[in-house]
Amino acid sequence: MDMIGKNLQMNGIDVQWNYADVIDAENERSTMFVKKEQHEQALSILTSLDLLDFTTQNGK
């Protein structure tokens, strides 16, 4: 997740990380969010880096 976030940030995308609690990591996933208006640009960057296998949209 750090690699994805850093790549997005280097390309001007604002990201927000939410790390799972270490104690409750089995029940909670770490997540990263991008602004709605930057969604398409973020997807384009992730597609070019072939990192879409690591993403979900809106928790889906």
N, C-alpha and C positions, 0 to 999 in steps of 0.2 A: 504494500500500500504506500509506503514511503517513496518508492521508486516512481510509482504512477503520479503521486502528488507532486513530487519535485519536477517531473517532466511537464506536468500541466502548468505549474508555477513558472517554469522557465519560458513557457509559451504565453505568458500573460493571463492565465486563468486563475481566478481566486478560488482557493480550496479551503474547506474546513474539515478537520479531522475529529473523529470521535472514537477514542480508543476504548476497547472493552476492558472492564475491570479484570485484573489478572486473576482474582479469586473466582470470579463468575464467568470466566472466558468460555466455558462450555455452553452456556446458555445465551451469551450475548456476543455478537460479531462487532469487530471494529468497522467503522464506516467512514466514508469521505463524501462530502457533498460539494457540488459546484453550483454557482448561481444559475437560475433558470435561463437568464438571457445569454449565458455562456455555454449552455448545454450542447448546442450543435458544434461549436468550435472545439469543445472538449472531446466530443465523440470523433470528430475528424482527426484530432491529434492521436487519440488512442487507437483509432483504426490504422493510421499510418505507422504506428509503433507495434502493431499486432498485439495489443494488450486488452482486447475486448473480452477475452475469456475470464478476466478478473473483475468484470463489472456487472452490475445489475442496475436497472432503472426503476427508481421509486420503490425500492424494496422488492421488486418482482424477480 
